[in-house]
Amino acid sequence: MARFLIPFVAVILFFVETEFSLYSPIEWHGHLYYLVPRFLILYLIFLSIYYDRKRAMWYGLIFGVLYDIFYIDIIGLYTFLYPFICFIAGSTVKYIHQHLAITTILSLVLVALLEIVLHQFFLLISFTSVPFTEFLNQRLIPTMIANSIYLIMLGWTFKYLIEARLLKKANQSTL
């Protein structure tokens, strides 16, 4: 039963992102700020760092395809970016310490990279006409603040869940 816990959490996060995006945009002092929840990719980054990079990349591929099918009209964008972000996270962790604070900072940097790449791609194909400074002020910074609050609240839970799964897997292999 424990082996289904990690994919189950990923499925829940996939659907919860949609619910949290209903609260965006937020109007504050006459300006609109867009908060884009990136719960699933943050979870996949933690999987890549604390569990298994290849498995996180497979989950990234599967959920990237689902994200492309359900939410955007361009098939392949998230299908490529999610596994790529997991690959970067899993590769980077070989050179840095796996402390929760470092993992949190790395996760936020990778989410910022994801957002910037998405914006630049949509700008390239004329899907959006928002200049980078406006994107930075109205979307990227609020998104990073919201996701950092989310990660501070649930980052230790992700780590505990993944490490509990690792311990369970280790105990089963010794039997």
C-alpha positions in Angstrom: 0.0 0.0 0.0 2.9 2.4 0.7 4.2 2.1 -2.8 1.0 3.9 -4.1 1.4 6.8 -1.7 3.9 8.8 -3.8 1.8 8.6 -7.0 -1.4 9.2 -5.1 0.1 12.5 -3.6 1.2 13.5 -7.1 -2.4 13.0 -8.5 -3.9 14.9 -5.6 -1.4 17.8 -6.2 -2.2 17.8 -9.9 -5.9 18.5 -9.1 -5.3 20.8 -6.1 -3.3 23.1 -8.4 -6.4 23.8 -10.3 -8.4 24.6 -7.2 -5.8 27.1 -6.0 -5.5 28.8 -9.4 -9.2 29.8 -9.0 -8.0 32.4 -6.4 -5.8 34.1 -9.0 -5.5 37.0 -10.0 -5.5 39.0 -6.8 -6.1 42.7 -6.9 -4.0 44.7 -4.6 -3.7 48.5 -4.6 -5.3 48.7 -8.1 -2.9 46.1 -9.6 -3.6 42.5 -10.6 -1.1 39.9 -9.4 -1.2 36.4 -10.8 -0.4 33.5 -8.5 0.4 30.3 -10.3 0.5 27.3 -8.0 3.3 24.9 -8.9 2.7 22.2 -6.3 3.2 19.2 -8.5 6.6 20.3 -10.0 7.8 21.2 -6.5 6.8 17.7 -5.3 8.6 16.1 -8.4 11.7 18.1 -7.6 11.7 16.8 -4.1 11.2 13.3 -5.5 14.1 13.8 -7.8 16.3 15.0 -5.0 15.3 12.7 -2.1 14.1 9.5 -3.9 15.0 8.7 -7.5 15.7 11.0 -10.4 14.5 8.5 -13.0 11.3 7.8 -11.3 10.7 11.6 -10.9 11.4 12.1 -14.6 8.8 9.4 -15.4 6.2 11.0 -13.2 7.2 14.3 -14.8 6.6 12.9 -18.2 3.2 11.4 -17.3 2.0 14.5 -15.5 3.5 16.8 -18.2 1.4 15.0 -20.8 -1.7 15.2 -18.6 -1.0 18.9 -18.0 -0.6 19.5 -21.8 -3.8 17.7 -22.6 -6.0 19.2 -19.9 -4.8 22.8 -19.5 -3.0 24.1 -22.6 -3.3 23.7 -26.4 0.4 22.9 -27.0 1.2 19.3 -26.6 4.8 18.7 -25.6 5.7 21.8 -23.7 5.1 20.5 -20.2 5.9 17.0 -21.4 9.4 18.2 -22.0 9.8 20.7 -19.2 8.7 18.6 -16.3 11.1 15.8 -16.8 13.8 18.3 -17.7 13.4 20.2 -14.4 13.5 16.8 -12.6 16.7 15.9 -14.4 18.3 19.2 -13.4 17.2 18.8 -9.8 18.5 15.2 -9.6 21.8 16.1 -11.3 22.4 19.2 -9.2 21.9 17.3 -5.9 25.1 15.4 -6.7 27.0 18.6 -6.1 25.2 20.2 -3.2 24.0 19.0 0.2 20.5 17.6 0.5 19.5 19.8 3.4 15.9 20.9 3.4 16.8 24.6 3.2 19.0 24.1 0.2 16.4 21.9 -1.5 13.8 24.6 -1.0 16.0 27.2 -2.5 16.9 24.9 -5.5 13.2 24.1 -5.9 12.2 27.8 -6.1 15.0 28.6 -8.5 13.9 25.7 -10.8 10.2 26.9 -10.6 11.4 30.4 -11.5 13.3 28.9 -14.4 10.2 27.0 -15.5 8.1 30.1 -15.4 10.6 32.2 -17.4 11.0 29.5 -20.0 7.2 29.2 -20.4 6.9 33.0 -20.7 9.6 33.2 -23.3 8.2 30.4 -25.3 4.7 31.9 -25.3 6.2 35.2 -26.2 8.1 33.6 -29.1 5.0 32.0 -30.6 2.9 35.2 -29.9 0.6 33.4 -27.5 1.2 36.4 -25.1 2.4 39.9 -25.6 3.3 40.7 -21.9 6.7 42.3 -21.7 9.2 40.6 -19.4 9.2 43.4 -16.8 5.4 43.2 -16.5 5.7 39.4 -16.3 8.3 39.7 -13.6 6.2 42.1 -11.4 2.7 40.8 -12.0 3.3 37.0 -12.3 6.8 35.7 -11.4 7.4 37.5 -8.1 3.8 36.8 -6.7 4.1 33.2 -7.9 7.5 32.7 -6.2 6.2 34.2 -3.0 3.1 32.0 -3.0 5.0 28.9 -3.9 7.7 29.6 -1.2 5.0 29.9 1.4 3.5 26.6 0.2 7.0 25.0 0.2 7.8 26.3 3.7 4.6 24.9 5.0 4.8 21.5 3.2 8.4 20.9 2.3 9.2 18.9 5.4 6.1 16.8 4.7 7.3 16.0 1.2 10.7 15.1 2.6 9.2 12.9 5.4 6.8 11.2 3.0 9.6 10.4 0.5 12.0 9.2 3.2 9.3 7.1 4.8 8.8 5.4 1.4 12.6 4.9 1.1 12.7 3.3 4.6 9.7 1.1 3.7 11.4 0.0 0.5 14.7 -0.7 2.3 12.9 -2.8 4.9 11.1 -4.8 2.2 14.3 -5.5 0.3 16.1 -6.9 3.4 13.3 -9.4 4.1 
